Amino acid sequence: MAGLFERTRDGSAAIALEGVEAAILRSLEVQMLELIGPGPGGAPGAEADPFAALFAEGPTEAPSDPALARLFPDAYGEPGRAADPQTKAAAGEFRRYTELDLRARKREDALLVIRALDTIGDGGGVLRPSAEDCPRWLSALNDLRLTLGVRLEVTEEDEQGLYELPDGDERKPLVMAYLWLGAMQESLLEAMAG
């Protein structure tokens, strides 16, 4: 897939996507929304007291889903290692006051990308996120790549082997998306750096 970002004259970025590329990216972002889950008010669009959200407390335990644990890691301690009780309590306290906001920001970033993709037709088109929206695009792409990396069990040591998967490997479509997202992220970083 060739859809990569390029820097524009006004200091922003642009990406030309074919219809299939836009559909794949949109599908991945919708799946990200489903993984992250609805906001504190319940289902999207549900009536909620806006003041209650100010005092809402998040979970104190890390998510059991490895992809969510990667998106919402513990603030203290090393991943994969058992923390001492004091560190575990501090991580739980930090999570309680930050995870809901982090989830909301990740949802908003995914929705930003989805809404932009909805503006181009089935045949594809060019998207030009503003300079202010580029970091949010980068965040949304990073979340997708991290999630796919966890699902594919990618490590730094075996990432090079992903380029050599045989066509019959059932992971190949997800690996191609993972590699494309990485190239897209890199091209967006380069466009942002100017």
Wavefront OBJ file of the C-alpha trace (Angstrom):
o trace
v 0.000 0.000 0.000
v 1.463 3.268 -1.074
v -0.604 5.757 0.983
v 2.030 7.856 2.757
v 2.105 11.429 4.033
v 3.908 14.287 2.337
v 4.598 17.768 3.655
v 2.481 20.562 2.209
v 3.522 24.158 1.537
v 1.548 25.436 4.511
v 3.517 23.241 6.946
v 0.865 20.575 7.279
v 0.691 17.127 5.694
v -1.317 15.415 2.978
v -1.936 11.787 2.129
v -3.438 10.321 -1.030
v -5.374 7.149 -0.297
v -6.955 4.724 -2.705
v -10.460 3.632 -1.803
v -9.299 0.274 -0.424
v -6.612 1.954 1.703
v -9.129 4.382 3.173
v -11.544 1.499 3.862
v -8.855 -0.555 5.617
v -7.696 2.372 7.741
v -11.287 3.262 8.641
v -12.060 -0.347 9.572
v -8.989 -0.506 11.805
v -9.938 2.754 13.556
v -13.517 1.526 14.119
v -12.094 -1.659 15.647
v -9.897 0.542 17.855
v -12.996 2.363 19.103
v -14.616 -0.983 19.909
v -11.485 -2.134 21.759
v -11.206 1.050 23.828
v -14.893 0.932 24.670
v -17.528 3.586 25.321
v -16.891 6.620 27.483
v -17.797 6.977 31.158
v -21.408 7.833 30.248
v -21.958 4.330 28.834
v -22.917 3.886 25.231
v -21.871 6.641 22.823
v -24.526 9.361 22.748
v -25.959 8.387 26.133
v -27.141 11.258 28.287
v -24.738 11.847 31.157
v -24.256 14.459 33.829
v -21.260 16.532 32.649
v -20.314 17.289 36.269
v -20.315 13.608 37.163
v -17.599 13.061 34.557
v -15.388 15.517 36.465
v -15.490 13.272 39.502
v -15.464 9.909 37.735
v -12.755 7.541 38.816
v -11.208 4.993 36.543
v -10.066 1.444 37.215
v -7.181 0.696 39.537
v -6.119 -2.559 37.851
v -4.383 -2.906 34.493
v -6.576 -4.301 31.696
v -6.406 -8.062 31.244
v -6.392 -7.783 27.428
v -2.698 -7.558 26.397
v -3.482 -4.968 23.687
v -5.306 -2.721 26.154
v -2.516 -3.244 28.689
v -0.093 -1.973 26.011
v -2.294 1.059 25.269
v -2.827 1.785 28.983
v 0.370 0.599 30.705
v 1.110 0.896 34.406
v 2.780 4.168 35.308
v 5.299 2.571 37.644
v 7.334 -0.578 37.519
v 8.580 -2.580 34.588
v 6.190 -4.301 32.170
v 5.931 -8.029 32.763
v 7.495 -7.894 36.218
v 5.600 -8.228 39.463
v 5.680 -4.950 41.360
v 6.071 -4.642 45.090
v 2.839 -3.779 46.943
v 3.734 -0.092 47.326
v 4.526 0.332 43.612
v 1.367 -1.586 42.681
v -0.744 0.683 44.910
v 0.842 3.823 43.402
v 0.253 2.523 39.866
v -3.392 1.761 40.709
v -3.900 5.220 42.175
v -2.334 6.856 39.112
v -4.487 4.737 36.785
v -7.648 5.606 38.725
v -7.197 9.307 37.990
v -5.750 9.178 34.473
v -7.107 6.224 32.487
v -10.544 7.668 31.735
v -9.001 10.811 30.251
v -6.481 8.771 28.278
v -9.242 6.545 26.912
v -11.286 9.622 25.961
v -8.304 11.144 24.137
v -7.644 7.905 22.247
v -11.328 7.717 21.261
v -11.279 11.349 20.072
v -8.129 10.742 17.993
v -9.628 7.638 16.355
v -12.858 9.540 15.633
v -10.880 12.400 14.070
v -9.300 9.963 11.609
v -12.623 8.221 10.897
v -14.391 11.531 10.215
v -11.609 12.612 7.858
v -11.772 9.283 6.015
v -15.540 9.691 5.704
v -14.987 12.852 3.631
v -13.411 10.984 0.727
v -15.390 8.804 -1.603
v -15.134 5.096 -2.316
v -12.594 5.823 -5.041
v -10.216 7.410 -2.557
v -8.872 10.904 -2.384
v -6.464 13.243 -0.669
v -6.663 14.116 3.014
v -4.967 17.205 4.402
v -4.976 17.157 8.205
v -4.152 20.548 9.696
v -0.856 21.094 11.491
v -2.831 20.952 14.759
v -4.442 17.621 13.808
v -1.225 15.905 12.657
v -0.144 14.923 16.203
v -3.594 13.424 16.780
v -3.296 11.436 13.544
v 0.122 10.267 14.688
v -1.320 9.155 18.023
v -4.185 7.273 16.360
v -1.815 5.517 13.944
v 0.508 4.634 16.823
v -2.361 3.107 18.803
v -3.294 0.940 15.815
v 0.279 -0.188 15.280
v 0.815 -1.001 18.955
v -2.400 -3.023 19.029
v -1.536 -4.976 15.884
v 1.978 -5.549 17.222
v 0.581 -7.085 20.408
v -1.916 -9.231 18.503
v 0.848 -10.438 16.172
v 3.232 -10.889 19.134
v 5.876 -8.795 17.386
v 9.166 -8.218 19.177
v 12.106 -6.064 18.100
v 14.090 -9.203 17.400
v 11.612 -10.682 14.919
v 10.279 -7.525 13.249
v 12.655 -7.971 10.284
v 11.222 -11.468 9.739
v 7.809 -9.944 9.066
v 9.051 -8.870 5.638
v 9.780 -12.492 4.770
v 6.458 -14.167 5.647
v 5.228 -16.558 2.967
v 2.051 -15.555 1.139
v 0.147 -18.469 2.669
v 0.735 -17.306 6.253
v -2.628 -16.344 7.781
v -0.981 -13.390 9.578
v 0.162 -11.817 6.291
v -2.755 -9.325 5.891
v -2.326 -8.034 9.454
v 1.445 -7.929 9.048
v 1.041 -5.883 5.870
v -1.247 -3.464 7.743
v 1.262 -3.303 10.629
v 4.142 -2.465 8.274
v 2.028 0.045 6.328
v 1.017 1.813 9.545
v 4.693 2.025 10.507
v 5.602 3.560 7.151
v 2.628 5.923 7.422
v 3.737 7.022 10.907
v 7.280 7.604 9.693
v 6.118 9.627 6.704
v 3.867 11.747 8.926
v 6.748 12.401 11.347
v 8.935 13.491 8.436
v 6.180 15.754 7.102
v 5.704 17.302 10.543
v 9.463 17.852 10.980
v 9.624 19.685 7.660
l 1 2 3 4 5 6 7 8 9 10 11 12 13 14 15 16 17 18 19 20 21 22 23 24 25 26 27 28 29 30 31 32 33 34 35 36 37 38 39 40 41 42 43 44 45 46 47 48 49 50 51 52 53 54 55 56 57 58 59 60 61 62 63 64 65 66 67 68 69 70 71 72 73 74 75 76 77 78 79 80 81 82 83 84 85 86 87 88 89 90 91 92 93 94 95 96 97 98 99 100 101 102 103 104 105 106 107 108 109 110 111 112 113 114 115 116 117 118 119 120 121 122 123 124 125 126 127 128 129 130 131 132 133 134 135 136 137 138 139 140 141 142 143 144 145 146 147 148 149 150 151 152 153 154 155 156 157 158 159 160 161 162 163 164 165 166 167 168 169 170 171 172 173 174 175 176 177 178 179 180 181 182 183 184 185 186 187 188 189 190 191 192 193 194
